[in-house]
Amino acid sequence: MKRRELLERLAITVPAGMMFPSLLQSCEPKDPPLKPVYDGKVIIIGAGVAGLHAAQQIKAQNIDVEILEASNLYGGRIKVNADYFDFPLEQGADFIYGNNNPWYAAIDAKGISMVEIPFNPIYVMDGVPKLESDLGSDIDFQSAKSFINNIANWNGPDLTLQNAAVSGQIAQRAHHVVEGEVATPRGASYNSISIKGLAENLNLWNDGDGRFFSQNQTLVAILGSIYSNVIPIIKFNTPVTNIDYTDLTKIVLTDANGDTHECTRVIITVPLAVLKAGDINFNPALPIGTTAAWNRIGMAGGIKVALSFFVNFWNSQASSIYTEGYAREYYAAGIGRSDNNKVLTATIMGDQAAALEGKSDEEIIGLLLADLDDIYNGQASHQFNSEESYVFDWSKQPYIKGAMSYPLVSGTGAAQAMALPIENRIFWAGEATSFNGNSGTVQGGMDSADRAVTELFDIILDL
């Protein structure tokens, strides 16, 4: 069944595959109820964007569907700290990437203001912060920028980004620019992410241009608005620990509380790191092709640290600072949406995050302030506002265990292999199973849900 045929059956016109609760209301009280088209039950594991998006489409077909969520919140890696600041500071996904995708369209359809983030970064070269306009004569920097701009044209062997930079004779003093601009936003270190995988994703990208913030609405609140009709079907605090699909007539899920849940089809949307950790046992064991695919996709640790200051000492117009320190990138989280642009969010991924394992929040903040003090002559510590700063380590979240997926060397085709349904009864969604160039993004989660639901409907609906 093609997606277009599904939408025609639903008699709903949606932008970019996105379904909105406001449109679905037309099928409520004033219209006769839809006739059930499937007498089985679908359970979705995980109430992140992929789980919510899949549930909404299944519910629209009047199919019995339920979401089992391990934590006490929906949103997955979309999470906000509402205790600070005059703007929504996100602990997880923050940027809205591109203006031609269902996530952007959903936010825009709600009339929510978005701020396009200017690209005006500061690069720390030899310990000195400089704007790009000040680095025109720095040959090492210019070579690094040229390398970054030509990643999509890479036609050499499959190497890590680091090895590709070495192969391209990028000077070591500019390697942090490559890592900070390319690997860090994708949740990785440059010594693990594949340049061939990056090139493939860049060439597949069709999600539009620009990078945006929601100006005054938290992303989790936006999710709650878009998917309001499926929030009531979430069963919270229900971490699934075992999936038994030995019986061809049913699938039995067991949760950590010892309760069982039966269904005929299941869609699994949990983060890749949770699957790799073996937190869910499968009986019978999954095909080797599925588990092998997991190991060909990366998902490393990730830490976000909000650092608040009494004054902006770095440049109120700067969008990011790229450094050689623990955080390869600090981005100005309040730019364009705060009356007082005085917050830097440090993004620490991969090896940099692993190096901080076991350290307290105070120690992590201290190390970051020391890095910034070296660059800005002690101003960071002098202007630091400890009352409005915090550390959020995604590696320590038991039902997440990391940042986002990214391509590994020799990982070509891994997402497609991971996404293959098992016996036409177990289906996979989540950003790691998106293979349209947008893995690691919110719309990648939505895209994967569209695919999984289409696969499901091809099996269970006679359309």
C-alpha positions, 0 to 999 in steps of 0.5 A: 500500500502506498502512503498516498493511498492510505491518506486517500482512505483517511480522506485527510490532506496533510503536508509532508505526511503530517497528521494534525489532531485539529484535522482529525476532529472532523471524524469525531462526534458529528460523523458516524464512527469508523468501522473497525478495519482490523480486529487485532491490537497494535502496541507501540513501545516508546512515546517519543516523536516516532511512537506518537506519530505512528500511534496517531496514524494507526488510531485514525484507522480506528485500530486498537493501539496503545503506547507503552512508555518506560518513563513518566513523560512523553517526548523521548529525547525532546525534553525541557528544563522549564525552571530557568530563563525567559525562553524555552531552553531544551535539554535534548532536541533544540534545533529545528533543521530545515524548512521543508519537512513534517516537523517544521510544517507541524510547528508552522501549522500551529502558528508558532513563531520560529526564529531562524538562527544566523550562522555567525560563529566564533572559531577559537584558533590557537586559543584566540576567538575570531569571527570567520571574517577575521580568518581569511588569511589563515590557510589552515582554517580555510582548508578545513572549511573547504574540506567541510563544504566538500564532504558531500562530494567525497568519493574516496574510501570509507574512513572516519571523519578524522582519518579523512581530514588527515588524508585531506592534509587538514592541519591539526590546529584546525581539526576541532573546526571539522569536529565541531561543525560536522560531528558534534551536531550529529552526536559523535566524535570525529574519530568514529563518524563515517565520512561516507555515511555523512556524504550519503546523508547530505546527498539524500537530505531533502528537508529544506534549509536553515536552522530554527528555534521555537521562539516561545513554545517548548518543543515538548508542549508543541508535541503535546499539542500536535499529538493530543489525541494519542496522549491518553493512550500512553501507559507510562512507567511501563518499561518493556523488558521481554518480547515473546513472539513464539506464538503466531497468534499473539505477541506477549510483552512483559514489563519491569513491573511483571505485568504482561501486555498482549497484541498482534503487532508491535512497533518498537521505537526505543533508542538504539542504545537501549537495544544495543544494551540488551534491555529488551530480551526477544524470544525467539532471538532476533535474526542476526541481520537485525542485531548486526545492523545495530552494531553498524550504527553509532550512538554515543554519549551526549551531555548538554550544559547550560551556562548562564552568565550575568553579561554576554562577554563573547559577542551578542551576535555570535551563534556558536563558539567552536573550541578545542576544549571539552565542548567542541561547540557552545551555541547561543541558546537565547539568540533571537528569542531572549531579551538577555542573550546570556546563555551558552549551551555546551554540547559535549559528544562522543569521546568528550562526553566519555572523558567526563564520565564519573565527574560531578555536575560541579566538576563538569561546569568547572572544566568548561568554565576553565576552558572559556576562561582561557579563551576570554581572559577569566571572564567566564568564571567572573560573570558565571551565574551558578543559580541558572546553570545545569548539566544534563547527561543523556547517557545517564537516562536509563531509557535513552542512554545516549544522544542520537544515531550516526553512521559508522564506517562500513555502515552503509545500508545498516538503517535499512537492515535494522528497519526490516520487519520481523515475521511481519509482526515486529516493526521498527521506527525511531530516528536510527531507522530513518534512511532519507538523510535525516537520521538524528533529527525529529523529522527523522523520527516522524519519517521512520514512523511513516514508513513503519506504519505503511509497512504495518498497513500493507500487512493488516489492511485490505486496501 
